[in-house]
Amino acid sequence: MTRSISIISFMLSALISLVGGTVLGVVSGLPVGAVAGVLFAASFIPMPKGTALMAIQREIWLEDIVANLFKSNPHLNYAVNADQFVLQGKVVHIPNAGSKPSVTRNRDSLPATVVQRTDVDITFNLDEFTTAPMLITNADDAELSYDKRQSVIGEHSDALAELIGDWFFYYWAPTASTQMVRTSGASTPAHVGTGVRKAVTLQDILDIQTKMNSNSVPAKDRYAVLDSQLYAQLQKDMTATQYRDFTQHQNVAEGVLGKLYGFTILDPRATVLRYSNAATPVPYEPGSDSTADTDFAGGLFWQRNSVIRALGMTDFYEDTGNPTYYGDIYSALVRAGGRKRRNDAKGVVALVQQVYTEG
């Protein structure tokens, strides 16, 4: 069997060398036989142990990291894009016009009072997200080569996408009670904290719509994301007809589940928001260790022009042939950030659970 493979390899090398020698000979003007002979001889020179079969294409991976960020987080596609206002890859500065001038009907006195418009620019810093450097030893590289490195870089991209996506919910999360609606349904076991909570109902979504309408928020381009448990509770509150109407707007490719009371409902996530049990619930940072059994799960509803997202510098690092670690080391960095567009947070509403009590 080994002999057969060797013969096949010999013949394949000869064929490739002949074809390559012919092409190079014609182009360069050198004797075709001589060029083919050199190529044929070179094909049998052994590669040094541990040599990678293919180098990492850094530019391609940078593009993939960014593409995966938006693919894994559909909500980032439905916000004001402030990438063009990023300064030095770290800070966002958006020129913002002040309030509109007042208008008087049938003015009866002159001179009119002169006022000056005050412009308040929107400025915020981008956070830096970095992956832990990951080592691939020379032994692994020799045995698995390109495939393992591709897998490692893919894991870095996925980890960045998941954490950054969670942080955008926090960037956009309301902190004023006026921009929150509490769940009002029947008893359901808590999936954040312990005990029982009130389930999500259709009425809660209608209340959020009413709040936005009362705040003169544009009816177009309204979106929402619930965690998987809250979304299941909402489904349970729908009749078969309501669910059918809801899913008529489904678009799997864009992460859209359906449409309800003017809100495009996006794919559910493991976690969206976690709020404390304060008089005015306070959102936790993603991955916070200071959680409590009395905490509540939350979902987010927003109008596209009411939230901002920005992506700054993205980089991918590789240290090949490191003499200290006897292998190759890879890591990635992304700068990203966002905020609510208005200081009063109008256009953004959090749906927050509350404790269920008998009676």
N, C-alpha and C positions, 0 to 999 in steps of 0.2 A: 504493500500500500504506500509506504514512504517513498519507495523507488518510483512508483507511478507519479506521485505528486512532484518529485524532483524533476522528472522528465517533462511534465507539463509546465512547471515553473521555468525550466530551461528554454523550452520552445516559446513560451509567452515573452520571456525577456528578449529572446532573439527577434521575435516579430516586432515588439515595441521599439527595439533599437534600430531595426531596419527602417521602419516608418519614420521615426524621429530623425535618423541619420539622413534619409532622403530629403526631408523638409529642410533641415538645417544646412545640408550640403547645397541645395538649390539656392537658398537665401544667401548663404555666406560665400558661395563659390568654391568651397573646399571639396576635396574628393569625398563622394558619398560613402564609399567603402571605409575610409579612414574614420569619418565621423561616427558611422554606425558601430565600428569596432570599439571606439572609445566609450560610447554609451553602453554597449553590451558589457564591457569589462567593469564599468562603474556600477552596474546594477548588482554586482556580486560583492561590493564592498560593504561589510556589515556596519549597521548604524550603532553608535555607542549606546551602551545599556542606559535605559532611563530617558533616552531622547524622545521628546513628544512627537507624535505623528503630525500634529497640526497645531499651529499657534492659536491662542485665543484672539478672536477678532474683537478688539476692544470697542471700536466704534459701533459695531453691530450690537454688542451687549449693552452699551449705553442706551441705544434706541430701544432695545427690548425691555430694559428696566422701566423706562418711561411709559412705553406702550402697555406693559403689564400693570403699571400703577393705575391706569385709567380703565383697563379691562376688568381688573379685580374690584374696582370702586366706581360703579356707574354714577354715583352721586356727584363725583368730581366733574362730570360732563355737564351738569346742570347748575352752574354757578357762573358768576362773572369772572372771566379769565383776566388776571392782572399780571400775567407773565411779562408783558411789555413794560411794566412799571418797576420791574425788579432792578435795583441798583447794586452793582458789584456782586450779584448773585446772592445777596444776603438780606436786603431791606426793600420793602415795597413802599413807594411814594406815589400816591394817586392825586393829582390836582382835582379839587372838588369845589364846584361852584356853591356859593352861599344861597340863602333863601331868595325866593322870587320877590320882586317889588310889589308893594300893595297897590291896589287899584281903587280909585274913588269915582263913584257915579255922580255926575252933575256937580263938580267941584264948585263951591260957592265962595271961596276965599283964596286970595293970592297975597303974597307968594306962597307956594306950596312948601311944606317942610322938606328940606333936603336930607336924605339919608344915604349912608354909605354901606355897600354890601360887604359883609364879612365872609371871606372864604376860609373854610376849615378843611385843610387837606387830610386825606386818609393815609396814615403811615403805620406800618407794623413790621416787626422783624420776622424773618423766616427761621424756623427751627432746623437744626441739623440732625439728620437721622443717619446713623452709621451701623453697619453690621460688624459683628465680631470677626476679626481676621480668621480665616480657615486655612489649615495646612493640609496639603497633599504631599506625602512623603515620596521620595524617589522610588521606593519600592512600589507604592500604589501607582505612581505615574507610569512606571515601566510595564506594569501588568494591565492597567486599565486605560492609561493614556487619556486621549481626548474625551472619551465618554464620561469619565468621572469628573473631569474638570467642568464639562458642560453642566453636569448635574449639580455640582457645587454652586456654580454661578446662578443657576436657576433657583436654587434654594434661597440665595441671597436676595434675588429679585422678589420672590414670593413673600419673604419675611418683611421686606421693606414695604411692599404694597399693603399688607395686612395692617401693620402698625400705623402707617401714614393715613390710611383710610379711616381708622378709628379716631385718630386725632382730629380730622376735619369735622367730625360730629361735635367734638368738644369745642373746637374753634367757633362753631356756629351755634352752640347750645345757648338758649335764653337763660338768663339769671334773674329776671324780674317775674314776679308772680302774675303780672298782667299778660305775660306771653306764655302762660302755661295753661293746659286743660288737664284736669285729673280724670282718671278712668272712673266709670260709674256703674259697671255691670255687676253680675252675680259673683259669688265667692269662687276664687280659683287659687290653687296653691302658688306660693311665691316661688319664682325662679331666680330672683335676686333678693337676697336676704332670706328670712324665715317667716313662717306663719302663712296667713292668707291675704290676698289682695283682691281688689275689685277688677274684674275682667274688662277688656276693651269692648266697646259697643259701637254700632253704627252711629248712634246719637253723639258719641264723643267726636267722631270725625265731622259730623254736621256742625257741632259746636265750634270746632276749629275753623271750618269754613266761614261760619258766621262771624267769628272774631276777626278773621282777615278781611272779610267784607266790610265790617264796621270800621276797620283801620284804613279803608280805601286802598287796599293792596290789590294790584292788578290780578284779574281772574285767570289770565293766561300764564302758562309755565309754572304751575304749582306742583311740587313734588313731595314725596314722603318716603321714609324708610322706617320699618319696625324690625325688632328682633324676631327670631323665628317663633318664640312663644307668644308674643303679643299678636303677631300676624295670624297664628293659629286660632287665637281667641276671636279675632275679628272675623275670620272665615266662619267660625262656629255661629256667629250672630247673623250671618247672611242666610236668606232663603235660597233655594235652588235657583229661582229666577234671578235674584239679585246677584248671585255668584256668576251666573251665565252672562249677565249684562256686564259685570265687572271684568271678566276675562276676555270680552270681545276686543279689548284694547291691548291684549297681551302681545309683547314683542320680546321673545327670548334673547335674541341677538343683542338687544340694547339693555337687557336687564330689567324689563318692564313686566310687572305681573298683571296690571290692569289699571282701571281708572274708577275713582270713587269720589263723589261730591266735588269734582273738579281737580282732584289730586291724582297725579300719576304715581302709583305705588310701585316702588322699585324692589328688587330682590331683597328678601330678609337677610339679616346677618346674625351671627352668634350673639353679638352685643352691639347696641347702638349707643345708648347713654345709660349712666347709672347716677341717680340722684339721692341725696341724703334725706333724712326725715326731719329736716329743719322746718320752721314755720314757713319760710320760703325755701323750697328745696334747692340745694346747691349741687351742680354737676361735679362728678369726680373726673380727674385726669385718667386717661386710659392706663390700665395696669396698676392703678393706685393700690397700695397696701393698707391704707387707712379706711377700709370699708367696715360696714356694720350690718348686723342682722336685720336692722330696721330700714335698710336702704330700699329704694324703688327702682324698677326698670323704667326706661323712657324711650320714646320714639321721637323722630324729628320731622317736622313739616315746614316747608319753606317755599318762597317764591324766588324764581331764578335770580332776579336782579337784587335780591335782598341779602345775598351771601357772596363772599369773594374768596377765590382760591388763587394761589400763585405757586409756581415751581421755579426754584432758582438753580443753582449749580448742581449738576449731577456728575459723579465721577466714579470710575471703577479702577481699583488698584491691583497690581500684580507684582510680586517679587519672586521671580523665577530663580531657581538654583541657589536659594539662601544657604550659606555655609554653616549657619548656626543651627538651623532647624532641618537641614538635609532634605530640602524639598521646596515646593512652591507655595506661596501664601497669597490669598485673595481676599479682598474686602470691597465694600461699596459705600458710597455716600450720596445722600440726596438732601437738598435743602428745600423745605416746603412750608407753607403757612397759609392762614386765612383768617377771616373775621366776619362778623355781621356788618353789613354795609352801613346801617343806621345805628346811632348810639342808643335809640330807644328800642331797638331790636324788632320794630314792626316789620312784618313780612316773614318772621320766623316764629314758630310755635312748637313747644315741647309737649308731647303727650306723656304725662307722668302718672304712674300707678298711685293708688292710695289704699290704706288698710281697709279691709272689709270688717264691718262690725255688725252683729246681729241687730235686727230691728231698724 
